[in-house]
């Protein structure tokens, strides 16, 4: 009998955001941490993998989608400016998500071509 794979299964959330923010990645991870705590953020495995104008793709562990959606729904303020986030779609693969939503993907990185650069 074969052992099952120990690799994590992920789901991808397409998040729409309205408002001004300097760093969407920081806003998403910060709000999830504020809502769920440090341990909860670790348990969800939430990570922003792609950013496009007005949209972001967030990777979470399978089974944790509802917790992350709830945390993102509570976002209303980031660094003193108003911001609102809502989840538009949940997908099992990033390819299907980008294809349905018309997000251009870079073949090199596997995500969209407009990535936020870290300092």
Helices and strands as residue ranges (DSSP letters): E 10-19, H 24-44, E 47-52, E 55-61, H 65-73, E 77-78, E 81-91, H 94-101
